[in-house]
């Protein structure tokens, strides 16, 4: 009898163990994860609605397409595991993502196929970042009566309004977004005041890259815009007091060669950019010693391949590197703002390995930021900026690191490598 009881007990425990193991494996296959509770879910909405999900939790979503209308009604971080590979599809109707909680985050998703992409309703302190929103009939990202939110680093395409602030949405920051093929790019209307619209690029917006309608005291600068439209007695600031926006159709001159136009760009009688940029604005982020820095480049060339490089032997040597591309034989310019914590006074500027003269814009340079202006003939070339007193060994090491990066990235031709090797030999001889 004892043997039968023991066998029954072992059988029960084994069955229970197998059952638990099966449940655990099954849960691991579910694509939506609450990182704080360790519980997995089949859908995004199920994860948000769960009683175990509370304010402050992080919900991580695996790659795949989710045919859902998601309501974020808790203060959670809703994150895609791999940027843009988690797709939320609205099946052509309504709002793909509705955000009604404050201090929530939504990042890394592709949101598509509905009337509205991300609808922020009566919320504050939210962060909407690094999403792609496309193919919505009304708005890509839409704010209604929402304050002090950050909308940053999103790509919005094929919508009627790219980013639309409506009905007392105030004190928001709209920054570093790319909006394309939306008739109205970034829109602020009906008492949407005191917002900051900075460092966005808006193209192929036939009715207005930036539109102000019944909106006041918004600050708009460092944007790349084809044109703007203002109505409803709107009055706003189209520069920060020293720098404004790049306008595709601006025809003013820059005789003092500082990258800023000398005549205002007029939107209407109450709105003008007093300091229009002569080239497109670029904002690059550098992390150095656990601090985040911004390098700003204004140029009539296309900027690509930006990098901050460091050598440690025989001493620390730091360099800023990027490519410039323009029409063959045309004159290009760069106005660059360099945090002195990255590369300190004074500087050597090399274009395709050849040193070029630059102007230090002393009126606006200070102990924390230096502004340099230099010119060159274009095609596709590489710019290298280092400290002036880099040793005869340190500078070649930086050049070698640049050559290695060029060879392995296959972004430059043999001529550039030859130029750098030639310059390297010249430096070794000095």
PyMOL commands that set and color helices and strands:
alter all, ss='L'
color gray80, all
select helices_A, chain A and resi 2-28+44-49+394-409+414-429
alter helices_A, ss='H'
color red, helices_A
select strands_A, chain A and resi 32-34+40-41+58-61+64-67+70-72+77-80+86-89+95-99+105-107+109-121+127-129+132-144+150-152+155-166+173-175+178-180+184-189+196-198+201-203+208-213+216-221+224-225+228-231+235-237+246-247+265-268+271-273+280-288+291-299+302-311+317-325+331-339+347-351+354-356+359-360+369-377+380-387
alter strands_A, ss='S'
color yellow, strands_A
deselect
rebuild
show_as cartoon
